[in-house]
Amino acid sequence: MSKLTGIEKSAVLLMTLGENRAAEVFKHLSPNEVQEISAKIINMHQISQSQLNEVLNDFEEDVEQYAALSVNAGDYLRTVLNKSLGEEKATNILDELLQSNETSGMDTLNFMDPTSAAELIADEHPQIVATILVHLKRSQAADILALFDEKLRHDVMLRIATFGGVQPSALSELTEVLTGQLMGQNVKRSKMGGVRTAAEIINYFKKNQHDAVIEALQSFDGELAQKIVDEMFLFKDLINVEDRSIQRILQEVEGESLLVALKGSDDALREKFLKNMSSRAAEILRDDLNSRGPVRMSQVDNEQKSILMIVRRLAESGEINVGGGDDDYV
């Protein structure tokens, strides 16, 4: 039996904890860690006694009470992710995982060195490159694009932003380029490409690359470029911002503005803010959230946009970090 990797051991351990405890653990992991462990869990149909023993021994736990672990991994993972991340984010992660199972050959590019991956696809038609990149992790796609010359990078980003899905002919070309890695897959068009995908990839660019791409997109289609900018950082994305940055944001945001903004947020984001406040302030805000009646969505949107303006100002001044590429990117 091959030895389990660290990620695999983490997945097994979480499956032994039960849904509530596992959900608590997920809350303390980074988005990438959640994604990697979730990918392992969803592919684990049954864990043997020897594998379970190996994991539990590493954590100095008594294994005598356990038989072979056999759970419905999909249902278990959905419950855990719902409890830890909220239903919307959990659904997005599961959709990506199910899609990646159908396009498992693409995983090879996700784990390749970006330079090697870039060399593999750089000479292909930009539409083929765009088709490949929309299947990859956003950070990996950004790293690959960063290695292209500026002209190709801008061309590919434009194609990603206007991408409507994978047509059979494009999929056939893609399959040939990747030497059969996508053979027989069933592509979910709704998840491929578009404004949100372009925004997520640009979020990982360094600032100079980010600015140049946006400028190039604006020269082609100003309305499209603005849609991408609007999608690049949403209020719900604050869930991924480090705690010390949230604390700095709270210093600038009016209490009433935060109250209204959080009325339209899920429980996970509310708790993100509450845990970064003093116990007294958190208690007051929690009471206000519970006692305040319905708020119009237009009010919620306005307050969330107002807070995002503060976030962008703090990020641009270097006081907080909300980007995925490097410390200078926001």
C-alpha positions in Angstrom: 0.0 0.0 0.0 1.4 3.4 -1.0 1.9 5.9 1.8 -0.7 8.6 2.2 0.3 12.2 1.4 -0.1 15.0 3.9 -3.2 16.2 2.2 -4.7 12.7 2.0 -4.1 12.3 5.8 -5.8 15.6 6.5 -8.8 14.5 4.4 -9.0 11.1 6.3 -8.7 12.8 9.7 -11.4 15.3 8.8 -13.7 12.5 7.8 -13.3 10.9 11.2 -14.1 14.1 13.1 -17.8 14.3 12.2 -19.4 17.1 10.3 -19.6 19.8 13.0 -15.9 19.5 14.1 -14.7 19.2 10.5 -16.6 22.3 9.7 -14.8 24.2 12.5 -11.5 23.0 11.2 -12.3 24.2 7.6 -13.0 27.7 9.0 -9.3 28.0 9.9 -7.9 26.8 6.6 -7.0 28.9 3.6 -9.1 28.7 0.5 -6.4 26.8 -1.3 -6.2 24.3 1.6 -10.0 23.9 1.6 -9.9 23.2 -2.2 -7.1 20.7 -2.0 -8.5 18.7 0.9 -12.0 18.8 -0.5 -10.7 17.3 -3.8 -9.2 14.4 -1.8 -12.4 13.9 0.3 -14.7 13.7 -2.7 -12.6 11.0 -4.3 -12.4 8.9 -1.1 -15.1 6.2 -1.2 -13.7 3.9 1.4 -10.7 4.1 3.7 -9.1 0.8 4.8 -8.4 0.0 8.4 -4.6 0.2 7.8 -4.9 3.6 6.2 -7.0 4.9 9.0 -4.6 3.5 11.5 -1.7 5.2 9.8 -3.4 8.6 10.0 -4.6 8.2 13.6 -1.3 6.9 14.8 0.3 10.1 13.4 -2.0 12.1 15.6 -1.4 9.7 18.6 -5.1 8.7 18.7 -6.5 5.4 19.9 -7.5 3.5 16.7 -9.1 0.5 18.4 -12.6 2.0 18.4 -12.6 2.5 14.6 -13.5 0.0 11.9 -12.9 0.7 8.3 -14.2 4.2 7.5 -17.0 4.1 5.0 -19.2 7.3 4.5 -21.0 8.9 1.7 -18.1 11.3 0.9 -20.1 13.6 -1.3 -22.9 14.1 1.2 -20.4 14.4 4.1 -18.3 17.0 2.2 -21.4 19.1 1.2 -22.6 19.3 4.8 -19.1 20.2 6.1 -18.6 22.9 3.5 -22.1 24.3 4.0 -21.5 24.6 7.7 -18.0 26.1 7.4 -18.3 28.3 4.3 -22.0 28.9 3.6 -24.1 27.3 1.0 -23.1 29.5 -2.0 -19.4 29.1 -1.5 -19.8 25.4 -0.8 -21.8 24.9 -4.0 -19.1 26.7 -6.0 -16.4 24.5 -4.6 -18.4 21.3 -5.2 -19.3 22.4 -8.7 -15.6 22.9 -9.5 -14.6 19.6 -8.0 -17.3 17.7 -9.9 -16.3 19.5 -13.1 -12.6 18.7 -12.4 -13.5 15.0 -12.1 -14.9 15.2 -15.6 -11.8 16.9 -16.8 -9.3 15.1 -14.7 -6.6 15.3 -17.3 -6.4 19.0 -16.8 -5.1 18.5 -13.3 -1.7 17.7 -14.8 -1.4 21.3 -15.9 -2.6 22.6 -12.5 0.4 20.9 -10.9 3.0 21.5 -13.5 5.6 24.2 -13.1 4.1 27.3 -14.7 7.1 27.7 -17.0 6.7 24.2 -18.4 3.0 24.7 -18.8 3.5 28.0 -20.6 6.0 26.4 -23.0 3.5 23.7 -23.7 0.7 25.9 -24.8 2.3 29.3 -25.8 2.6 28.5 -29.5 -1.0 27.4 -29.8 -3.8 29.7 -31.1 -4.8 32.2 -28.5 -8.3 30.8 -28.5 -6.9 27.4 -27.6 -4.8 28.9 -24.9 -7.8 30.7 -23.5 -9.8 27.5 -23.6 -7.1 25.7 -21.6 -6.6 28.4 -19.0 -10.3 28.7 -18.1 -10.1 25.1 -16.9 -7.2 25.8 -14.5 -6.9 27.2 -11.0 -7.0 31.0 -11.2 -3.6 31.3 -9.6 -2.0 28.8 -12.0 -3.6 30.5 -15.0 -2.3 33.9 -13.8 1.3 32.5 -13.3 1.2 31.0 -16.8 -0.1 34.2 -18.4 2.6 36.2 -16.6 5.2 34.3 -18.6 3.6 35.3 -22.0 4.6 38.4 -23.9 2.3 41.3 -23.3 0.6 41.1 -26.7 -0.3 37.4 -26.2 -1.4 38.0 -22.6 -3.8 40.8 -23.6 -5.2 38.7 -26.5 -5.8 35.7 -24.3 -7.4 37.7 -21.5 -9.8 39.3 -23.9 -10.8 35.9 -25.2 -11.3 34.6 -21.6 -13.5 37.6 -20.8 -15.7 37.1 -23.8 -15.6 33.3 -23.6 -19.0 31.6 -23.8 -18.1 27.9 -23.4 -16.3 25.1 -25.1 -17.6 24.2 -28.5 -17.1 20.6 -29.7 -14.5 21.7 -32.3 -12.5 23.7 -29.8 -12.7 20.8 -27.3 -11.4 18.5 -30.1 -8.4 20.8 -30.6 -7.8 21.1 -26.9 -7.8 17.4 -26.6 -5.2 17.1 -29.3 -3.0 19.7 -27.7 -3.1 18.0 -24.3 -2.5 14.5 -25.9 -5.9 13.1 -25.0 -6.1 14.4 -21.4 -9.6 15.6 -21.9 -10.8 12.7 -23.9 -14.5 11.9 -23.3 -15.2 14.7 -20.9 -18.6 16.4 -20.5 -18.0 20.1 -20.3 -20.3 22.3 -18.2 -20.5 25.4 -20.3 -22.0 27.6 -17.5 -18.8 27.4 -15.5 -16.3 28.2 -18.4 -14.9 31.6 -19.0 -16.6 34.9 -18.9 -16.3 38.1 -17.0 -16.0 36.5 -13.5 -13.3 34.1 -14.7 -11.3 36.9 -16.3 -11.6 38.9 -13.0 -10.5 36.0 -10.9 -7.4 35.5 -13.0 -6.5 39.2 -13.1 -6.7 39.2 -9.3 -3.6 37.1 -9.3 -1.6 39.3 -11.6 1.2 41.6 -10.4 0.1 45.3 -10.4 1.9 46.3 -13.6 0.4 43.3 -15.5 -3.0 44.0 -14.0 -3.0 47.6 -15.1 -1.8 46.9 -18.6 -4.4 44.2 -19.1 -7.3 46.4 -17.9 -6.0 49.2 -20.2 -5.9 46.9 -23.2 -9.5 45.6 -22.4 -10.7 49.2 -22.0 -9.4 50.1 -25.5 -11.3 47.2 -27.0 -14.5 47.4 -25.0 -14.9 49.9 -22.1 -18.1 48.4 -20.8 -16.6 44.9 -20.7 -13.5 46.2 -18.9 -15.7 47.9 -16.3 -17.7 44.7 -15.7 -14.4 42.9 -15.1 -13.2 45.6 -12.7 -16.5 45.4 -10.8 -16.1 41.6 -10.4 -12.5 41.7 -9.4 -13.3 42.1 -5.7 -16.8 41.6 -4.3 -18.0 42.2 -0.8 -18.3 38.4 -0.3 -14.6 38.1 -1.1 -13.8 39.7 2.2 -14.2 36.3 3.7 -10.7 35.5 2.3 -9.0 38.6 3.7 -6.6 38.1 6.6 -7.9 39.0 10.1 -5.5 42.0 10.7 -6.7 43.6 7.4 -10.4 43.1 8.5 -9.5 44.8 11.8 -8.0 47.8 9.9 -11.1 48.0 7.7 -13.3 48.1 10.8 -11.5 51.2 12.0 -12.7 53.0 8.9 -16.3 51.7 8.6 -19.3 53.3 10.3 -21.3 51.0 12.5 -24.6 51.6 10.7 -22.9 51.0 7.3 -21.5 47.7 8.4 -24.8 46.7 9.9 -26.7 47.2 6.7 -24.0 45.6 4.6 -23.9 42.5 6.7 -27.7 42.1 6.6 -27.2 40.9 3.0 -24.3 38.6 3.8 -24.1 35.0 4.8 -23.3 33.8 8.3 -19.7 33.0 7.6 -18.9 36.6 6.5 -20.8 38.0 9.5 -18.7 35.9 11.8 -15.5 37.0 10.0 -16.2 40.5 11.1 -17.6 39.7 14.5 -14.5 37.7 15.5 -12.3 40.7 14.7 -14.2 43.1 17.0 -14.0 43.5 20.7 -16.4 41.2 22.6 -18.6 44.2 23.5 -18.8 45.6 20.0 -19.5 42.1 18.6 -22.3 41.6 21.0 -23.9 44.9 20.1 -23.6 44.2 16.4 -25.0 40.7 16.8 -28.0 42.0 18.7 -28.5 44.7 16.1 -28.4 42.2 13.2 -31.0 40.0 15.0 -33.3 42.9 15.9 -33.1 45.0 12.7 -36.0 44.3 10.4 -35.8 43.7 6.6 -33.5 46.0 4.7 -33.9 46.8 1.0 -31.3 45.1 -1.2 -30.6 48.5 -2.8 -29.5 49.8 0.6 -27.4 46.7 1.2 -25.7 47.1 -2.2 -24.9 50.7 -1.6 -23.4 50.1 1.8 -21.3 47.1 0.5 -20.0 49.3 -2.3 -19.2 52.0 0.1 -17.2 49.6 2.3 -15.4 48.2 -0.8 -14.3 51.8 -1.7 -12.7 51.9 1.7 -11.1 48.5 1.2 -9.7 49.6 -2.2 -8.3 52.8 -0.7 -6.6 51.0 2.1 -5.3 48.4 -0.3 -3.9 51.0 -2.6 -2.1 52.8 0.2 -0.6 49.4 1.3 -2.3 49.4 4.7 -4.1 46.1 3.9 -3.6 43.2 1.5 -6.5 41.7 -0.4 -4.7 40.5 -3.5 -3.6 37.0 -4.6 -0.5 37.8 -6.7 2.0 39.7 -4.5 2.2 42.2 -1.7 2.0 45.1 -4.2 -1.1 43.9 -6.0 -4.6 44.9 -4.9 
